[in-house]
Amino acid sequence: MERTVSAHLQLYVYGPVDLVFSLAVAEGVAAEESMTITSNGEPVESRIVTGRHGTRLHRVAGQRGPMVIDYRATANGQAEQPSVEELDIIEYRRPSRYCESDTLFATAQSEFAGLSGIALLDAVGSWVRGHLTYVPGVSQHTDGAVKAFLARRGICRDYAHLVVALLRSLDTPARLASVYAPGLMPMDFHAVAEAYVDGGWYVVDATGLAPRPSLLRIATGQDASETAFLSQHGAAVDLKWMEVMAVVDDLPMDDHSGLAMLR
């Protein structure tokens, strides 16, 4: 399987700022890649900071003016899954900023009591898919799983947050992954849930918008607070334009039942 992905961002920076980009595919799969950053038309160097589960962050010191970021990678084959640590099992069963599993405990217990393993993943994914309506632009960056549950609508990160929160309410370790998603329409960065069952991490994409086998991992964490494609500290930044591309040489079929790993 050969996957080609890219991201093009145009920003305007209003002063000295510490920028962190999460655009690069996770360690272990990219055959070749490139990242170029310019500020006021001049090349800018970035520093790679490695996070958990192979996440690679590019940190940049920005100055006032326009900034352009271009990333491109070609991935051949599939990477091995990141190793599972005891800390993962502990942390990914706890409530977090956007996945309020404690608040949704009663709902999860009433809807999915007695289920486990693949049956639980299928049930939670189908339930979220049936209870939410995908509406681009409807949610705010501060909205979490409870807000999505009450509003009954959202975008991919809202679907993923709700899946993660419900699974954690049932003592199933679950986390969020940002991905490049060949087949996604409209094309953008995508967010999916991963759940730990039967000794492995398996994808739950309640949106059903892209085939799971072709997804390409970018970042992994508790929720969107740890997987955002851009964060800044020190000055305001406007995102003027963004274009994301992800293609695969042979797009697989996927009815989103059964188990699939993110690689």
FIROVEX-126747 format. One line per 8 residues: number of its first residue (from 1); their letters; for each residue x, y, z of N, C-alpha, C. Coordinates in Angstrom, 3 decimals. Layout:
% FIROVEX-126747
NUM = A = X/Y/Z/X/Y/Z/X/Y/Z; ...
//
This chain:
% FIROVEX-126747
1 = MERTVSAH = 0.846/-1.189/0.000/0.000/0.000/0.000/0.887/1.246/0.000; 0.699/2.109/-0.993/1.445/3.365/-1.033/0.480/4.527/-0.825; 0.762/5.331/0.185/-0.070/6.493/0.492/0.758/7.766/0.363; 0.195/8.757/-0.320/0.849/10.052/-0.482/-0.011/11.109/0.183; 0.600/11.894/1.069/-0.152/12.894/1.830/0.581/14.227/1.787; -0.180/15.295/1.965/0.436/16.620/2.016/-0.470/17.575/2.774; 0.148/18.656/3.260/-0.588/19.721/3.935/0.050/21.051/3.573; -0.781/22.020/3.228/-0.325/23.368/2.870/-1.082/24.362/3.747
9 = LQLYVYGP = -0.354/25.142/4.548/-0.963/26.117/5.446/-0.410/27.504/5.144; -1.299/28.477/5.120/-0.906/29.879/5.007/-1.402/30.610/6.248; -0.464/31.210/6.989/-0.787/31.896/8.241/-0.407/33.361/8.171; -1.020/34.154/9.064/-0.483/35.494/9.327/-0.228/35.583/10.820; 1.017/35.905/11.163/1.459/35.960/12.552/1.540/37.425/12.979; 0.981/37.735/14.161/0.879/39.126/14.597/1.976/39.554/15.565; 2.947/38.700/15.807/4.047/39.062/16.689/4.898/37.849/16.976; 5.938/37.997/17.786/6.780/36.847/18.141/5.934/35.736/18.772
17 = VDLVFSLA = 6.095/34.525/18.266/5.220/33.444/18.701/5.954/32.107/18.660; 5.583/31.235/19.570/6.077/29.863/19.602/5.010/28.994/18.944; 5.305/28.463/17.757/4.350/27.666/16.989/4.743/26.192/17.032; 3.735/25.341/17.156/3.960/23.904/17.128/3.007/23.294/16.107; 3.577/22.614/15.107/2.791/21.983/14.052/2.802/20.467/14.227; 1.629/19.865/14.111/1.512/18.406/14.122/0.973/17.991/12.758; 1.884/17.927/11.783/1.551/17.617/10.397/2.248/16.357/9.909; 3.378/16.036/10.502/4.188/14.915/10.023/3.572/13.581/10.437
25 = VAEGVAAE = 3.656/12.605/9.558/3.169/11.273/9.903/4.028/10.708/11.034; 3.429/9.825/11.823/4.127/9.262/12.970/5.339/8.451/12.537; 6.259/8.270/13.444/7.480/7.512/13.158/7.167/6.099/12.694; 8.006/5.597/11.781/7.961/4.190/11.459/7.359/3.814/10.125; 6.833/4.793/9.363/6.194/4.392/8.111/6.597/5.239/6.912; 6.946/6.498/7.082/7.211/7.377/5.943/8.482/6.957/5.213; 8.383/6.695/3.908/9.558/6.347/3.111/10.356/7.596/2.758; 9.656/8.678/2.469/10.311/9.951/2.159/9.348/11.076/2.492
33 = ESMTITSN = 9.892/12.191/2.949/9.052/13.316/3.331/9.841/14.605/3.261; 9.119/15.716/3.229/9.758/17.029/3.222/8.864/18.017/3.965; 9.499/18.973/4.625/8.796/20.048/5.325/9.524/21.349/5.041; 8.837/22.332/4.471/9.428/23.649/4.244/8.555/24.698/4.918; 9.213/25.664/5.562/8.513/26.739/6.253/9.185/28.048/5.875; 8.376/29.023/5.467/8.904/30.356/5.174/8.148/31.395/5.982; 8.888/32.416/6.441/8.310/33.545/7.159/8.745/34.816/6.454; 7.767/35.612/6.007/8.068/36.808/5.217/8.926/36.465/4.002
41 = GEPVESRI = 8.671/35.288/3.437/9.351/34.864/2.231/10.709/34.229/2.438; 11.187/34.168/3.691/12.505/33.613/3.981/12.369/32.253/4.673; 13.258/31.301/4.352/13.190/29.981/4.996/13.367/30.077/6.506; 12.626/29.233/7.219/12.702/29.184/8.674/12.973/27.744/9.084; 13.882/27.563/10.023/14.187/26.233/10.523/13.190/25.828/11.609; 12.870/24.545/11.644/12.020/24.013/12.699/12.799/22.960/13.481; 12.363/22.710/14.701/12.980/21.689/15.542/11.964/20.590/15.788; 12.357/19.340/15.572/11.444/18.214/15.770/11.468/17.792/17.236
49 = VTGRHGTR = 10.282/17.730/17.811/10.107/17.267/19.185/9.279/15.987/19.125; 9.799/14.919/19.691/9.121/13.631/19.625/8.209/13.432/20.826; 6.948/13.088/20.534/5.988/12.828/21.587/5.736/11.340/21.752; 4.650/10.998/22.419/4.318/9.597/22.660/3.761/8.944/21.403; 3.912/7.635/21.318/3.334/6.826/20.241/3.829/7.244/18.857; 5.061/7.757/18.788/5.636/8.122/17.506/5.255/9.492/16.989; 4.501/10.251/17.771/4.125/11.605/17.352/5.370/12.460/17.162; 5.421/13.220/16.058/6.530/14.131/15.792/5.992/15.539/15.589
57 = LHRVAGQR = 6.441/16.463/16.426/5.997/17.853/16.382/7.110/18.728/15.816; 6.731/19.694/14.980/7.698/20.664/14.462/7.478/21.997/15.182; 8.492/22.448/15.897/8.406/23.687/16.683/9.160/24.803/15.966; 8.511/25.966/15.862/9.048/27.080/15.087/8.914/28.370/15.885; 9.922/29.210/15.848/9.847/30.554/16.408/9.393/31.485/15.290; 8.180/31.982/15.378/7.625/32.827/14.321/7.730/34.304/14.637; 7.772/35.105/13.580/7.810/36.562/13.701/6.612/37.144/12.954; 6.329/38.408/13.207/5.189/39.069/12.573/5.296/39.006/11.055
65 = GPMVIDYR = 4.168/38.657/10.423/4.131/38.601/8.976/3.554/37.287/8.476; 3.499/37.112/7.157/2.956/35.881/6.584/3.898/34.701/6.753; 3.332/33.531/6.965/4.101/32.297/7.084/3.425/31.225/6.241; 4.228/30.430/5.531/3.712/29.351/4.686/4.396/28.050/5.074; 3.593/26.999/5.246/4.107/25.687/5.639/3.673/24.668/4.602; 4.626/23.886/4.111/4.324/22.809/3.171/4.940/21.515/3.680; 4.093/20.481/3.797/4.562/19.163/4.213/4.080/18.134/3.199; 4.936/17.167/2.898/4.575/16.110/1.958/5.292/14.823/2.358
73 = ATANGQAE = 4.598/13.700/2.251/5.207/12.407/2.578/4.613/11.309/1.719; 5.434/10.338/1.410/4.987/9.116/0.743/5.305/7.948/1.658; 4.277/7.167/1.979/4.436/6.047/2.904/4.209/4.743/2.162; 5.159/3.845/2.267/5.044/2.532/1.644/4.851/1.472/2.720; 3.860/0.620/2.533/3.603/-0.424/3.511/2.901/0.123/4.733; 2.942/-0.647/5.819/2.287/-0.256/7.053/3.257/-0.380/8.207; 3.148/0.556/9.145/4.027/0.549/10.305/3.528/-0.437/11.354; 4.446/-0.874/12.191/4.049/-1.671/13.343/3.326/-0.778/14.346
81 = QPSVEELD = 2.402/-1.372/15.089/1.713/-0.608/16.115/2.689/-0.201/17.214; 2.517/1.025/17.784/3.347/1.409/18.926/3.164/0.420/20.071; 4.248/0.198/20.817/4.162/-0.730/21.943/3.176/-0.214/22.986; 2.567/-1.128/23.715/1.581/-0.789/24.728/2.263/-0.776/26.092; 2.145/0.346/26.801/2.734/0.479/28.117/1.639/0.466/29.178; 2.011/0.087/30.376/1.036/0.047/31.474/0.413/1.421/31.712; 1.222/2.467/31.532/0.711/3.823/31.719/-0.408/4.139/30.732; -0.314/3.600/29.506/-1.378/3.821/28.517/-2.708/3.296/29.034
89 = IIEYRRPS = -2.702/2.104/29.591/-3.939/1.501/30.076/-4.535/2.326/31.207; -3.674/2.881/32.057/-4.153/3.703/33.164/-4.709/5.031/32.654; -3.909/5.763/31.874/-4.299/7.108/31.446/-5.508/7.110/30.529; -5.579/6.136/29.626/-6.638/6.166/28.628/-7.959/5.571/29.122; -8.063/5.336/30.427/-9.353/5.026/31.032/-9.871/6.179/31.890; -9.082/7.244/31.988/-9.460/8.396/32.816/-10.245/9.429/31.999; -11.120/10.205/32.649/-11.734/11.354/31.961/-10.648/12.344/31.551; -10.890/13.102/30.483/-9.943/14.119/30.054/-10.693/15.368/29.604
97 = RYCESDTL = -9.949/16.372/29.175/-10.503/17.690/28.850/-11.718/17.611/27.933; -11.648/16.834/26.858/-12.728/16.772/25.878/-13.517/15.455/25.930; -13.115/14.554/26.786/-13.790/13.249/26.869/-14.249/13.018/28.302; -15.416/13.571/28.635/-15.917/13.576/30.009/-16.633/12.260/30.312; -15.850/11.202/30.427/-16.417/9.868/30.613/-17.169/9.734/31.935; -16.765/10.491/32.962/-17.475/10.433/34.229/-18.900/10.970/34.099; -19.065/12.025/33.306/-20.399/12.602/33.100/-21.290/11.670/32.293; -20.713/10.905/31.381/-21.486/10.027/30.493/-21.584/8.592/31.015
105 = FATAQSEF = -21.173/8.368/32.258/-21.159/7.015/32.811/-22.533/6.351/32.760; -23.569/7.060/33.214/-24.914/6.456/33.265/-25.420/6.108/31.868; -25.157/6.971/30.905/-25.580/6.702/29.520/-24.893/5.465/28.974; -23.587/5.387/29.183/-22.827/4.236/28.682/-23.311/2.939/29.327; -23.563/2.973/30.626/-24.009/1.768/31.313/-25.382/1.316/30.835; -26.285/2.256/30.576/-27.637/1.883/30.151/-27.678/1.392/28.713; -26.794/1.901/27.871/-26.820/1.544/26.453/-25.990/0.300/26.123; -24.890/0.075/26.854/-23.934/-0.946/26.419/-23.564/-1.956/27.507
113 = AGLSGIAL = -24.357/-2.029/28.557/-24.056/-2.956/29.653/-23.953/-4.388/29.131; -22.923/-5.095/29.593/-22.757/-6.501/29.229/-21.946/-6.744/27.981; -21.619/-5.707/27.225/-20.849/-5.869/25.995/-19.355/-5.700/26.273; -18.543/-6.365/25.478/-17.097/-6.220/25.591/-16.457/-6.560/24.251; -15.170/-6.279/24.118/-14.431/-6.642/22.916/-14.992/-6.022/21.652; -14.946/-6.792/20.567/-15.385/-6.283/19.274/-16.863/-5.921/19.277; -17.674/-6.647/20.031/-19.100/-6.345/20.096/-19.326/-4.960/20.689; -18.534/-4.594/21.691/-18.654/-3.266/22.296/-18.231/-2.181/21.316
121 = LDAVGSWV = -17.109/-2.384/20.624/-16.645/-1.379/19.662/-17.672/-1.164/18.561; -18.212/-2.243/18.017/-19.229/-2.119/16.969/-20.464/-1.407/17.489; -20.879/-1.733/18.709/-22.089/-1.135/19.267/-21.916/0.357/19.520; -20.787/0.743/20.104/-20.549/2.160/20.386/-20.410/2.950/19.094; -19.645/2.430/18.129/-19.502/3.121/16.851/-20.830/3.300/16.150; -21.654/2.256/16.118/-22.965/2.334/15.457/-23.890/3.297/16.191; -23.830/3.279/17.520/-24.703/4.156/18.325/-24.360/5.625/18.071; -23.073/5.955/18.109/-22.668/7.349/17.876/-23.015/7.770/16.448
129 = RGHLTYVP = -22.794/6.878/15.485/-23.132/7.183/14.087/-24.629/7.447/13.936; -25.432/6.723/14.675/-26.879/6.881/14.566/-27.448/8.045/15.345; -26.698/8.541/16.343/-27.221/9.609/17.190/-26.671/10.990/16.846; -25.584/11.049/16.079/-25.035/12.346/15.678/-25.231/12.561/14.187; -25.367/13.827/13.811/-25.401/14.224/12.406/-24.136/15.004/12.097; -23.463/14.616/11.013/-22.212/15.284/10.645/-22.544/16.629/9.999; -22.123/17.730/10.666/-22.402/19.082/10.177/-21.110/19.893/10.244; -20.426/20.111/9.110/-19.175/20.870/9.122/-19.367/22.273/9.692
137 = GVSQHTDG = -18.423/22.682/10.531/-18.419/24.035/11.056/-19.367/24.297/12.210; -20.074/23.276/12.690/-21.104/23.509/13.699/-20.542/23.581/15.112; -19.424/22.932/15.382/-18.909/22.880/16.751/-17.752/23.853/16.947; -17.524/24.195/18.208/-16.439/25.101/18.572/-15.240/24.295/19.083; -14.075/24.929/19.090/-12.870/24.206/19.512/-12.881/23.876/21.000; -13.799/24.492/21.750/-13.905/24.206/23.179/-14.927/23.114/23.483; -15.647/22.609/22.484/-16.696/21.606/22.705/-16.089/20.225/22.926; -16.684/19.483/23.852/-16.241/18.131/24.119/-17.328/17.116/23.848
145 = AVKAFLAR = -17.136/15.907/24.388/-18.061/14.808/24.128/-19.462/15.097/24.638; -19.580/15.700/25.816/-20.907/15.982/26.375/-21.667/16.972/25.508; -20.984/17.990/25.021/-21.636/18.975/24.145/-22.120/18.306/22.859; -21.303/17.425/22.291/-21.708/16.708/21.078/-22.909/15.809/21.355; -22.895/15.147/22.501/-23.996/14.266/22.887/-25.307/15.047/23.013; -25.255/16.220/23.605/-26.452/17.032/23.797/-26.913/17.685/22.498; -25.961/18.134/21.677/-26.305/18.824/20.428/-26.732/17.852/19.339; -26.281/16.588/19.448/-26.592/15.547/18.466/-26.036/15.870/17.078
153 = RGICRDYA = -24.921/16.598/17.052/-24.291/16.926/15.781/-22.841/17.315/16.042; -22.039/17.305/14.978/-20.652/17.682/15.140/-19.821/17.287/13.935; -18.502/17.352/14.110/-17.564/16.957/13.071/-16.764/15.755/13.582; -15.734/15.347/12.853/-15.047/14.094/13.171/-14.514/14.062/14.594; -13.931/15.168/15.069/-13.382/15.149/16.423/-14.479/14.992/17.462; -15.681/15.525/17.193/-16.801/15.353/18.121/-17.245/13.899/18.174; -17.319/13.259/17.011/-17.655/11.835/16.960/-16.613/11.025/17.744; -15.341/11.321/17.500/-14.275/10.571/18.159/-14.285/10.798/19.663
161 = HLVVALLR = -14.481/12.049/20.090/-14.534/12.337/21.522/-15.669/11.577/22.203; -16.823/11.518/21.564/-17.956/10.820/22.170/-17.685/9.316/22.249; -17.113/8.752/21.194/-16.757/7.328/21.222/-15.772/7.055/22.364; -14.730/7.863/22.463/-13.716/7.676/23.496/-14.333/7.774/24.883; -15.170/8.792/25.107/-15.773/8.992/26.428/-16.666/7.825/26.812; -17.466/7.328/25.894/-18.352/6.204/26.192/-17.550/4.941/26.511; -16.491/4.693/25.749/-15.677/3.512/26.003/-14.962/3.599/27.348; -14.430/4.767/27.672/-13.778/4.924/28.971/-14.775/4.736/30.116
169 = SLDTPARL = -16.029/5.148/29.899/-17.059/4.954/30.922/-17.274/3.479/31.220; -16.892/2.619/30.274/-17.053/1.176/30.416/-15.714/0.500/30.705; -14.757/1.283/31.214/-13.439/0.772/31.619/-12.625/0.223/30.458; -12.927/0.665/29.241/-12.146/0.271/28.068/-11.182/1.399/27.724; -9.866/1.171/27.723/-8.925/2.228/27.354/-9.224/2.733/25.939; -9.280/4.041/25.797/-9.576/4.635/24.489/-8.838/5.959/24.366; -8.455/6.293/23.128/-7.685/7.505/22.884/-8.058/8.077/21.521; -7.540/9.266/21.237/-7.817/9.941/19.968/-6.574/9.915/19.090
177 = ASVYAPGL = -6.771/9.749/17.788/-5.663/9.826/16.830/-6.040/10.785/15.710; -5.135/11.685/15.383/-5.292/12.499/14.182/-4.644/11.749/13.033; -5.260/11.795/11.861/-4.804/10.973/10.737/-4.957/11.705/9.415; -4.180/11.273/8.433/-4.486/11.537/7.032/-5.416/10.419/6.574; -6.443/10.772/5.803/-7.504/9.811/5.497/-7.801/9.765/4.004; -7.094/8.928/3.242/-7.451/8.744/1.831/-8.915/8.317/1.696; -9.614/8.921/0.739/-11.028/8.621/0.536/-11.967/9.556/1.255; -11.445/10.391/2.177/-12.293/11.320/2.936/-12.811/12.426/2.023
185 = MPMDFHAV = -14.107/12.709/2.137/-14.713/13.800/1.371/-15.638/14.602/2.283; -15.439/15.937/2.373/-14.343/16.701/1.765/-13.032/16.414/2.480; -11.927/16.528/1.742/-10.616/16.206/2.278/-10.210/17.196/3.364; -9.651/16.687/4.448/-9.210/17.494/5.580/-8.385/16.589/6.476; -7.833/17.138/7.564/-7.332/16.274/8.615/-8.530/15.538/9.206; -8.292/14.341/9.723/-9.388/13.527/10.244/-9.034/13.074/11.655; -10.053/12.816/12.481/-9.848/12.326/13.840/-10.655/11.051/14.034; -10.039/10.059/14.651/-10.709/8.791/14.934/-10.390/8.372/16.360
193 = AEAYVDGG = -11.186/7.453/16.876/-10.922/6.866/18.182/-10.148/5.566/18.005; -9.366/5.228/19.018/-8.726/3.917/19.108/-9.075/3.319/20.461; -9.399/2.032/20.479/-9.744/1.355/21.722/-8.851/0.134/21.908; -8.489/-0.141/23.149/-7.627/-1.277/23.459/-8.481/-2.466/23.870; -8.582/-3.449/22.990/-9.296/-4.696/23.275/-8.491/-5.861/22.713; -8.625/-6.999/23.328/-7.985/-8.229/22.833/-6.500/-8.048/22.541; -5.818/-7.238/23.363/-4.374/-7.098/23.246/-3.876/-6.152/22.179; -4.743/-5.349/21.572/-4.308/-4.406/20.537/-5.178/-3.164/20.498
201 = WYVVDATG = -4.679/-2.137/19.809/-5.426/-0.893/19.632/-6.148/-0.943/18.287; -7.470/-0.737/18.317/-8.287/-0.851/17.112/-9.082/0.432/16.872; -9.221/0.778/15.590/-9.857/2.032/15.192/-11.371/1.930/15.287; -11.979/2.990/15.814/-13.428/3.170/15.730/-13.656/4.535/15.097; -14.165/4.553/13.879/-14.474/5.814/13.182/-15.979/5.876/12.985; -16.654/6.512/13.932/-18.116/6.551/13.900/-18.657/7.386/12.754; -17.819/8.218/12.116/-18.312/8.980/10.959/-18.511/8.078/9.755; -17.712/7.015/9.654/-17.782/6.131/8.496/-17.380/6.799/7.197
209 = LAPRPSLL = -16.615/7.892/7.267/-16.326/8.697/6.079/-15.086/8.257/5.301; -14.259/7.395/5.878/-13.037/6.968/5.179/-12.719/5.537/5.585; -12.164/4.729/4.671/-11.811/3.354/5.016/-10.678/3.311/6.039; -10.846/2.528/7.069/-9.859/2.472/8.153/-8.496/1.920/7.723; -8.417/0.906/6.847/-7.102/0.336/6.523/-6.126/1.309/5.860; -6.624/2.381/5.249/-5.715/3.299/4.563/-5.363/4.527/5.394; -5.905/4.654/6.602/-5.601/5.804/7.452/-4.121/5.819/7.828; -3.563/7.015/7.944/-2.149/7.180/8.254/-2.013/8.057/9.498
217 = RIATGQDA = -1.434/7.492/10.551/-1.352/8.165/11.846/-0.476/9.417/11.799; -0.966/10.471/12.442/-0.154/11.674/12.657/0.219/11.766/14.133; -0.791/11.981/14.988/-0.548/12.152/16.423/-1.568/11.350/17.218; -1.208/11.032/18.459/-2.045/10.207/19.324/-2.031/10.786/20.725; -3.220/10.831/21.373/-3.253/11.362/22.729/-4.596/11.195/23.400; -4.735/11.835/24.559/-5.964/11.742/25.344/-7.185/12.225/24.566; -7.018/13.329/23.845/-8.113/13.936/23.089/-7.518/14.997/22.170; -8.354/15.897/21.652/-7.869/16.901/20.693/-6.846/17.856/21.289
225 = SETAFLSQ = -6.814/17.989/22.609/-5.826/18.870/23.226/-4.400/18.380/22.984; -4.230/17.092/22.675/-2.900/16.531/22.441/-2.657/16.177/20.977; -3.619/16.465/20.100/-3.468/16.060/18.698/-3.743/17.191/17.716; -3.879/18.427/18.191/-4.182/19.558/17.313/-3.082/19.763/16.282; -3.455/20.101/15.032/-2.443/20.274/13.983/-1.635/21.550/14.160; -2.145/22.519/14.970/-1.432/23.776/15.184/-1.759/24.307/16.574; -0.731/24.726/17.284/-0.928/25.443/18.543/0.083/26.577/18.598; -0.306/27.661/19.291/0.591/28.803/19.350/0.562/29.419/20.734
233 = HGAAVDLK = 1.698/30.057/21.093/1.831/30.736/22.378/2.628/32.018/22.161; 2.090/33.142/22.624/2.845/34.386/22.575/2.254/35.467/21.702; 1.477/35.108/20.681/0.877/36.111/19.807/-0.282/35.480/19.038; -1.140/36.316/18.503/-2.270/35.829/17.710/-1.785/35.335/16.347; -2.486/34.328/15.830/-2.171/33.759/14.518/-3.475/33.525/13.779; -3.568/33.994/12.540/-4.726/33.730/11.688/-4.370/32.641/10.676; -5.230/31.642/10.573/-5.083/30.629/9.526/-5.831/31.138/8.299; -5.084/31.587/7.299/-5.681/32.189/6.104/-6.156/31.142/5.099
241 = WMEVMAVV = -5.422/30.028/4.997/-5.753/29.014/4.007/-5.125/27.695/4.428; -5.852/26.609/4.199/-5.306/25.287/4.470/-5.810/24.311/3.425; -4.912/23.466/2.943/-5.269/22.435/1.976/-4.588/21.134/2.378; -5.367/20.080/2.496/-4.874/18.775/2.895/-5.152/17.794/1.764; -4.196/16.892/1.511/-4.367/15.885/0.470/-3.919/14.536/1.010; -4.684/13.474/0.672/-4.299/12.112/1.060/-4.858/11.150/0.025; -3.975/10.402/-0.642/-4.397/9.429/-1.642/-3.671/8.115/-1.389; -4.267/7.025/-1.879/-3.668/5.705/-1.755/-3.746/5.027/-3.110
249 = DDLPMDDH = -2.777/4.150/-3.406/-2.739/3.549/-4.740/-3.914/2.616/-4.993; -4.492/2.045/-3.932/-5.645/1.157/-4.101/-6.558/1.341/-2.896; -7.583/2.160/-3.037/-8.461/2.490/-1.918/-9.262/1.256/-1.501; -9.113/0.801/-0.244/-9.807/-0.416/0.184/-11.283/-0.147/0.496; -12.067/-1.199/0.490/-13.460/-1.133/0.928/-13.504/-1.346/2.437; -14.449/-0.717/3.103/-14.573/-0.863/4.541/-15.999/-0.547/4.960; -16.690/-1.533/5.543/-18.053/-1.286/6.041/-18.057/-0.905/7.511; -16.866/-0.708/8.094/-16.686/-0.252/9.480/-17.245/-1.233/10.514
257 = SGLAMLR = -17.311/-2.502/10.150/-17.596/-3.542/11.123/-16.317/-4.348/11.336; -16.236/-5.058/12.432/-15.036/-5.832/12.695/-13.895/-4.967/13.164; -12.707/-5.562/13.248/-11.543/-4.887/13.789/-10.606/-4.405/12.694; -10.014/-3.236/12.902/-9.012/-2.704/11.983/-8.035/-1.874/12.790; -6.744/-2.037/12.497/-5.705/-1.284/13.188/-5.296/-0.073/12.370; -4.859/0.961/13.100/-4.372/2.180/12.460/-2.881/2.054/12.241; -2.454/2.100/10.966/-1.044/1.983/10.616/-0.661/2.962/9.522
//
